[in-house]
Amino acid sequence: MLNIALFGPPGAGKGTQSMLLLEKYNLTYISTGDILRAEIKAKTELGIEAKKLIDKGNLVPDELIVQIIEKKITDNANSNGFLFDGFPRTMVQAYILEALLLKINATLNCMLCLDVPEDELMRRLLERGKISGRSDDNEEVIKSRLIEYKTKTFPVIDFYKVRNQYIPIEGTGTVDEVFQLLSDAIDETLTTVWLNIVLLGAPGAGKGTQGRLLAEKHNLYYISTGAKLRREVKMGTEIGMKAKKFLEKGELVPDEIIIQLIENEIKKHPNVRGFVFKGFPRTMLQAYILDGLLRRLNSSVSVALEVKAPTLELFKRLFSRGKTDKARSYDMTPELIIGRLEEYEQKTARVVEYYKKQGKYKAIEGLGTTDEIFETLTTTVDTAFHKAR
């Protein structure tokens, strides 16, 4: 999901550039100015209250703005992303925007600021006033709005500078020239977007093989909790000794052990472009934990893929694997195999629903050759990454 805040003083050209950016990046447009003017035209209670403030060159209270923004975001939670024009304008609104995007497990990618000299802004707005007849486009109100912009919105720039999300754009060129500068800045930002894949599937579904292939193709770091736990057990570490009794019974290892493993792996590889998580999360609690771990890195889950195969086929695969040197502890008896498959269904069902509600879940047919399954996975991942960018 691509989320952009387009910043700049009145008359900087945000409206014109917004339309071009919306078309190029297929985003949902959120313009507080447009929404408020629609309310004013309809003479709603909100519109009447807002008109009094706008006519004086004042900002509309946050309580009114937030209601508008929140509804627009939640109504379009599965959008490719949002372009915010005229929001946030204050530090308070900047924090509010972070919280609103957090609700849909998203974040702001960048804040683009159009820089235009004040005399040019005055010329543009007075000219616009002659054409549009807008009551707020007269010299007295324009001066008030520019002062308001400087005093209340400049701190927002510092807010995003600290987060390395602020990008100044020269706004005095032609429409095409400014648009090219904006596009270049956005495209550069997109190169830093992580691709994080959650690979779900019952034991025997083939997640390990496909996970490694996906990681290699997309230059991601592959994290298999099962493999790392088995390594800890083999090495006889403290974590391994704690995990061993659960693995031998085919039970899920407690979250505190898994979290430590996952967090350590993420910390060891800060410069990768994303992760493939195989075998994690398996429970709702773990799904929340993964969101928290990625949130600290200003990232999130891009797509959750579940490799599905009939239960009988899974049983056959696990039973056969139990007779090889690749056998897992839970492959040894039919009872252990059945218990593990049942546990997966019971505990992972809610995780599947969790990602479905976010529009990130995709079921992948797990029958066929390795290459056939991988081709389907790759197509799905490419689509998800395009949307994430």
C-alpha positions in Angstrom: 0.0 0.0 0.0 1.4 3.4 -1.0 0.4 6.3 1.2 1.5 9.8 0.4 0.8 13.2 2.0 1.1 16.1 -0.5 2.0 19.2 1.4 2.4 22.9 0.5 0.9 26.3 1.1 -2.3 27.5 -0.5 -1.7 28.0 -4.2 1.2 25.6 -4.4 -0.6 23.4 -7.0 -1.5 20.4 -4.8 -4.9 19.9 -6.4 -3.5 19.8 -10.0 -0.7 17.5 -9.1 -2.9 15.3 -7.0 -5.1 14.4 -10.0 -2.0 13.3 -12.0 -0.6 11.3 -9.1 -3.9 9.5 -8.5 -4.1 8.4 -12.1 -0.5 7.2 -12.2 -0.4 5.3 -8.9 -4.1 4.3 -8.7 -4.6 5.8 -5.3 -7.7 6.9 -3.3 -7.9 10.6 -3.0 -8.5 12.3 0.4 -8.8 16.1 0.1 -10.2 17.7 3.2 -10.7 20.9 1.2 -12.9 19.2 -1.4 -14.8 17.3 1.1 -15.5 20.4 3.2 -16.5 22.4 0.2 -19.0 19.7 -0.7 -20.4 19.9 2.8 -20.6 23.6 2.5 -22.4 23.4 -0.8 -24.9 20.9 0.7 -25.4 23.3 3.7 -25.0 20.5 6.2 -24.4 21.2 9.8 -20.7 20.5 9.3 -20.6 22.7 6.2 -22.2 25.7 7.9 -19.7 25.5 10.8 -16.8 25.0 8.5 -17.7 27.9 6.3 -17.5 30.4 9.1 -14.0 29.4 9.9 -12.8 29.1 6.3 -14.1 32.6 5.4 -11.9 34.0 8.1 -8.9 32.0 6.9 -8.9 29.7 10.0 -8.3 26.0 10.1 -11.3 23.7 10.7 -11.1 21.9 14.1 -9.5 18.5 14.2 -12.6 16.9 15.6 -14.4 17.6 12.3 -11.5 16.7 10.1 -10.8 13.4 11.8 -14.4 12.2 11.3 -14.1 12.8 7.6 -10.7 11.2 7.2 -11.5 8.1 9.3 -14.6 7.3 7.3 -12.8 7.7 4.0 -9.9 5.4 5.1 -12.1 2.7 6.6 -14.4 2.7 3.6 -11.4 2.1 1.3 -9.3 -0.2 3.5 -8.4 -2.4 0.5 -7.3 0.4 -1.7 -3.8 0.5 -3.4 -3.2 3.4 -1.1 -4.1 7.0 -0.2 -3.1 10.4 -1.4 -3.7 13.0 1.4 -4.1 16.6 0.1 -4.4 19.2 2.9 -3.9 16.7 5.7 -2.1 16.7 8.1 -1.7 20.4 8.6 -0.8 20.3 12.3 1.3 18.2 14.6 -1.8 16.9 16.2 -3.2 15.8 12.8 0.2 14.1 12.0 -0.2 11.9 15.1 -3.8 11.3 14.2 -2.9 10.2 10.7 -0.4 7.6 12.1 -3.1 6.2 14.3 -5.7 6.0 11.5 -3.4 4.2 9.2 -2.4 1.9 12.0 -6.0 0.7 12.1 -5.6 -0.8 8.6 -2.0 -2.0 9.3 -0.5 0.7 7.1 1.9 3.7 7.4 2.7 6.9 5.5 5.5 6.3 2.9 6.5 9.9 2.4 5.4 13.6 2.8 6.1 15.6 -0.4 6.2 19.3 0.1 5.8 21.7 -2.8 8.0 24.8 -2.3 6.7 28.0 -3.9 7.8 31.6 -3.1 5.1 33.7 -1.3 4.8 36.4 -4.1 4.1 33.6 -6.6 1.5 32.1 -4.3 -0.3 35.4 -3.9 -0.4 35.9 -7.7 -1.8 32.4 -8.3 -4.5 32.7 -5.7 -5.7 36.1 -6.7 -5.9 34.8 -10.3 -7.8 31.7 -9.1 -10.2 34.0 -7.2 -11.1 35.8 -10.4 -11.9 32.5 -12.1 -13.5 30.4 -9.4 -15.2 33.1 -7.3 -14.0 31.4 -4.1 -14.6 33.7 -1.1 -11.3 32.7 0.5 -9.3 33.9 -2.6 -9.0 37.6 -1.7 -5.8 39.4 -0.6 -6.7 39.8 3.0 -7.8 36.2 3.5 -4.8 34.9 1.5 -2.3 36.7 3.7 -4.1 35.2 6.8 -4.0 31.7 5.3 -0.3 32.0 4.5 0.5 33.2 8.1 -1.6 30.3 9.4 0.3 27.9 7.2 3.7 29.1 8.4 2.9 29.1 12.1 0.9 25.9 12.4 2.1 23.6 9.6 5.9 24.1 9.5 6.3 22.0 12.6 4.7 19.1 10.7 7.7 19.3 8.3 10.0 18.7 11.2 7.8 15.8 12.3 8.4 14.0 9.0 12.0 15.1 8.7 12.8 13.2 11.9 11.2 10.1 10.4 13.1 10.6 7.1 9.8 10.9 5.2 10.0 14.5 4.2 10.9 15.3 0.6 10.9 19.0 -0.6 9.8 19.5 -4.2 10.5 22.6 -6.3 7.0 23.8 -7.2 7.7 26.7 -9.6 8.1 24.8 -12.8 5.5 23.8 -15.4 2.8 21.3 -14.4 4.7 18.5 -16.2 8.0 19.4 -14.7 6.7 19.4 -11.1 4.9 16.2 -11.8 8.1 14.5 -13.0 9.9 15.7 -9.8 7.1 14.2 -7.7 7.0 11.0 -9.6 10.8 10.6 -9.3 10.6 11.1 -5.5 7.8 8.6 -5.1 9.6 6.0 -7.2 12.7 6.4 -5.2 10.7 5.9 -2.0 9.2 2.7 -3.4 12.6 1.1 -3.7 12.8 1.0 0.1 9.5 -0.8 0.6 9.9 -4.2 2.1 8.2 -7.3 0.9 7.2 -9.5 3.8 5.5 -12.9 3.0 3.8 -15.1 5.6 3.7 -18.6 4.2 0.9 -20.7 5.8 0.0 -24.3 5.2 -0.5 -27.5 7.1 2.5 -29.8 7.8 3.3 -31.6 4.6 2.0 -28.8 2.3 5.4 -28.1 0.9 6.0 -24.7 2.6 9.7 -25.2 3.1 10.5 -25.9 -0.5 8.4 -23.0 -1.8 9.6 -20.6 0.9 13.2 -21.1 0.0 12.4 -20.6 -3.7 10.5 -17.4 -3.0 13.2 -16.0 -0.8 15.8 -16.7 -3.5 13.8 -15.2 -6.4 12.8 -12.0 -4.5 16.1 -11.6 -2.6 14.4 -12.0 0.8 15.6 -13.5 4.0 14.0 -16.9 4.7 12.9 -17.6 8.3 11.7 -21.1 9.1 10.9 -21.3 12.8 10.8 -25.1 12.6 14.3 -25.3 11.1 15.8 -22.8 13.5 14.2 -24.6 16.5 15.6 -27.9 15.3 19.0 -26.3 15.0 18.7 -25.1 18.6 17.8 -28.6 19.7 20.7 -30.1 17.9 23.1 -27.6 19.4 21.7 -28.3 22.8 21.1 -24.6 23.6 18.9 -23.4 26.4 16.2 -22.6 23.9 16.6 -25.9 22.2 16.2 -27.8 25.5 13.0 -25.9 26.2 11.6 -26.5 22.7 12.6 -30.2 22.5 9.8 -31.6 24.6 7.1 -29.7 22.6 8.6 -30.8 19.2 8.7 -34.4 20.2 5.0 -34.4 21.0 4.2 -32.5 17.8 2.9 -29.5 19.8 3.3 -25.8 19.2 6.3 -24.3 20.9 5.4 -21.5 23.4 5.3 -18.0 22.0 8.1 -16.6 24.3 10.6 -19.0 22.7 9.4 -18.3 19.1 9.4 -14.5 19.6 13.0 -14.6 20.8 14.1 -16.5 17.7 12.2 -14.3 15.2 13.3 -11.1 16.8 16.9 -12.2 16.8 16.8 -13.1 13.1 15.2 -9.8 12.1 17.8 -7.9 14.1 20.6 -9.8 12.4 19.5 -8.8 8.9 18.5 -5.0 9.0 19.5 -4.4 5.4 17.4 -7.0 3.6 14.4 -6.0 1.5 12.0 -8.3 3.4 11.3 -11.7 4.8 9.6 -15.0 4.1 8.1 -16.2 7.4 7.5 -20.0 7.3 5.7 -21.5 10.2 5.0 -18.2 11.8 2.5 -16.9 12.8 0.4 -20.0 13.7 -1.9 -18.3 16.2 -3.7 -15.0 16.5 -1.3 -13.9 19.3 1.6 -14.6 17.0 0.0 -12.6 14.2 -0.3 -9.6 16.5 3.3 -10.2 17.6 4.6 -10.2 14.0 2.7 -7.0 13.3 4.4 -5.4 16.3 7.9 -6.6 15.3 7.5 -5.3 11.8 5.9 -2.1 12.9 9.1 -1.2 14.8 10.8 -1.4 11.4 8.2 0.8 9.8 7.0 -2.2 7.8 4.1 -4.7 7.7 3.0 -8.0 6.3 2.6 -7.7 2.5 0.8 -10.9 1.7 -0.2 -14.2 3.5 -0.1 -17.2 1.3 -1.7 -20.5 2.4 -0.6 -23.6 0.4 -3.6 -26.0 0.6 -3.8 -29.7 0.0 -6.4 -32.4 0.9 -5.9 -33.9 4.4 -5.5 -37.4 3.0 -2.7 -36.2 0.7 -1.0 -34.4 3.7 -1.2 -37.6 5.8 0.4 -39.6 3.0 3.2 -37.1 2.5 4.0 -37.0 6.3 3.7 -40.7 6.7 6.2 -41.3 3.8 8.5 -38.6 5.1 8.6 -40.4 8.5 10.4 -43.3 6.8 13.2 -41.1 5.5 16.2 -39.2 7.0 14.1 -36.0 6.7 11.5 -37.2 9.2 10.2 -34.8 11.8 9.4 -35.9 15.3 5.7 -35.7 14.6 6.0 -37.9 11.5 6.7 -41.0 13.5 3.1 -42.3 14.2 -0.3 -41.9 12.6 -1.6 -40.5 15.9 1.1 -37.7 16.0 0.4 -36.8 12.3 -3.3 -36.6 12.9 -2.8 -34.6 16.0 -0.6 -32.1 14.3 -2.9 -31.6 11.3 -5.9 -31.1 13.7 -3.9 -28.6 15.7 -3.0 -26.6 12.6 -6.7 -26.4 11.5 -7.9 -25.3 14.9 -5.3 -22.7 15.7 -4.5 -21.3 12.3 -8.1 -20.8 11.2 -8.3 -17.4 13.0 -5.0 -16.3 11.5 -6.3 -17.0 8.0 -9.4 -14.9 8.8 -7.2 -12.1 10.2 -5.3 -11.7 6.9 -8.5 -12.2 4.9 -10.0 -9.1 6.6 -7.0 -7.1 5.7 -7.2 -8.2 2.0 -3.8 -9.9 2.2 -4.7 -13.6 2.2 -4.4 -15.8 -0.9 -5.0 -19.6 -1.0 -2.7 -21.5 -3.3 -3.4 -25.0 -4.7 -0.8 -27.3 -3.2 -1.2 -30.2 -5.7 1.0 -30.3 -8.7 4.7 -30.2 -9.4 7.1 -27.9 -7.5 7.5 -25.7 -10.5 3.7 -25.4 -11.1 3.1 -24.4 -7.5 6.0 -22.0 -7.5 4.7 -20.3 -10.6 1.4 -19.6 -9.0 3.0 -18.4 -5.8 5.3 -16.1 -7.8 2.5 -14.5 -9.7 0.6 -13.8 -6.5 3.6 -12.4 -4.8 4.4 -10.1 -7.7 0.9 -8.7 -7.6 1.1 -8.2 -3.8 4.4 -6.5 -4.1 3.1 -4.2 -6.8 0.2 -3.2 -4.5 2.6 -2.8 -1.5 4.7 -0.4 -3.5 
